[in-house]
Amino acid sequence: MPDLLALERDLWARGYLAVAGVDEAGRGALFGPVVAAAVVLDRRKDLSLYRDSKTLSEGMRERLYGRLVADGHRFSTGFSTCEEIDATDILRASLQAMARALDGLGAPRPDFVLVDGPHYPEVSLTGRAVVQGDGCSASVAAASIVAKVTRDRLVRDLDRQFPGYGLGRHKGYATQGHLEALRRLGPTPMHRRTFRGVGQETA
């Protein structure tokens, strides 16, 4: 198992004491916003449990989210709406959500930022992009948990507003049931019209 604190320890040793991890959730979904999170872990706490959200069950993600709150780690979320995604593209919208999450951390600003993926958002903060960062950085892994839990909770709430699509089950992704519902009911105002599987299913 990789040491998910190796990057942080190196940065801490170099004097970057407030390291923010950044990740997003919902990039590939057909419905709803893309949600990013920025997390600054308190290095005095036990950080050994944080793993890439994709490797965790929904229940474990919820428990770890609760632990992040209970342990007082600093975090913030940022959103890009389906309208913003359709007006630009999912990459730019994801980077915009990341920038908003970082801005939401407020003061003190992070000393260094680790961003999951090959692209770095347009922010005036020192940092770097880390491909598969959620699998090699505890800070990025924690951000992946916050982003995923935040988005899943939102989509579950929206399931009540837009019944019939099964959003609470698939969280807006392109499952067979979701595509069949789009053919039957058409898209909601929160579906991404430029995504394959939305316009095509209702044409």
N, C-alpha and C positions, 0 to 999 in steps of 0.2 A: 504494500500500500504506500503511495507517495506521501512524503512529508508535506502536508498542506500549509505548514508555517515557515517553510524554507525561505520563500520570497519575503515574507514579513520580517523574519529574523535578520535577514541581510539588510533590509531597509532600516529597521530599528537600529542596527549596529552602525549604520552610516548617518544616524541622526534624524531620520524621518520617523518621528514618533507617532504621528497621527496618519495612519495609512488607510485610505478608503478603498474598498472593493466595490466594483460596479458591475451589474448584470441586468438583463432584461428578461421578461416573460411575455409570451403571446405573439412573438414575431411571425410565426407561421399560421396563426389562427385566421379564420374567415370572419370572425365577429369580435367587436369590441376594441378597446384600446390596446396599445402595447404599453406595458408597465415596466419601468426601470427602478432599481433600488441602489442606493449608495449606503454602505455600512462601514463605520469605523469601529473596529473591535477594541475593547479594553484588554490590553495584553496581560493584565493582572488576573483575569478570569480564566477558567478552564475553556480552552478553545478546541479541544480535541474532537468534539462531536460534529462539527460543521463539515458537511459534505455537499457535493453538487446536488441540487434539488432533484434532478432527474433520476438519481439513484435511490431516492427516499420515497417511502409511502406517503400518502396524503396525511395520515395521522402523525407520522414522524415529523413531517414538515411543520405541521401545526404546533407540535410540542416544542420543536426547536425555535420556532418563531416566538412562542411564549417565553422560552428561556432567554432569547435575545432581549426581550423587553424586561424580564425580571432581573437580568444581570446588568442592565443599564447601558448596553451598547448603544452608540449613537447611530441612528439611521433615518433615511428619508426616502420618499418615493416620488417619481415623476411619471407623468402620463403623456402620451400623444394619442389623440382621438382618431376614430376611424376616418373622419373628414380630413384630418391632417395627413394621415397615411395615404388616402386616395389623392390628395392634392400634390403630394411629393412622391415619395416611395417609402417602402418599409425600412430601408437602411437609414435614410435621413430622419425619418420619424423616430426610429429607435435611438439614434444618437441624440436627437433633440430631447427625448424622454430622459436619457442618461444625464444630459446637461442640467435638466430641471431637477433631477434627483440630487445631483451634487450641489446645486444652488440652494436646495432646501435644507441642507445640513447646517447652513448658517455659520456663525462664528463659534469656536475657532475653525478656520478653513483647514482642510486636510493638507498635510505636508507633501503627500505623494498619493497618486491615484493609480490603481490597477484596474483596467477595464477588460472584461471578457470579450474575446474576439480579435479580429485583425484591424479594427478601426477605433480611433480615439475621438471623442466628441470635441466640439469647439469650445473649450473652456480654458481659462488662463490659470491652469493648475499644472504643476509638474507631475508627470506620470507616464505610463505607457500602456499600450494594448498588449494583452497576453492571450494568444490563441489557446483555447480550451482552459482558460484561466479558472473556471469553476471547478476544474479537476486538479489544480495545482496550487491554489491559494485559498486559505480559509476565509479571508475577507471577501473574495469574490464568491465563494461558495455560500457564505452567509447572505450576501446580496441576492444570490439566485433564489434562496429560500424566501426572503422577504418579498421579492418581486412576484414569485409564483403564488405564495399564499395570498398576497394582496389582490392579485388579479383573479385567482380562483374564487375568493370571497365575493368580489364584485360581480363576476359572471353568475355565480349562484343567486345573488340578489336580482340580477337582471332576468334570470330564468322565470321569476314570478311576473315580471313585467311583460315578457315576451314568451308566453306558454306555447307549447307545441313543437319546439325545436330541440328539446332535450339538452339545453345549454348546461344545466347542472351536471350532466353526465360527461359530456365531451369538452366542456369549457370553450366551445366555439371553434374547435378544430374540425377538419374535413373528414369526419366519419361518414360511413354510408348512411346512417340514420339522419345525420345533419343535412347531407346533400338531398336526401329524399324529402325532408321537411322543406327545404328551399324550393324544390320543384312544386311541392303541394301548396305552400303558403306564400312563397315569394320572400324576398329579403326584408328584414326590419331596417329601421333607420340606422342601426348600429352595425350592420354588415358592411364589409369592405367591398365596395362595388367593383374595384379594379382587380380583385383577386380571382384567379381561376377557380371556378366552382361556385361563384356567386352569380355573376352575370350570365354565365353559360347555362347554369341550371334553371334560370328563369326565362331564357330566351324563347 
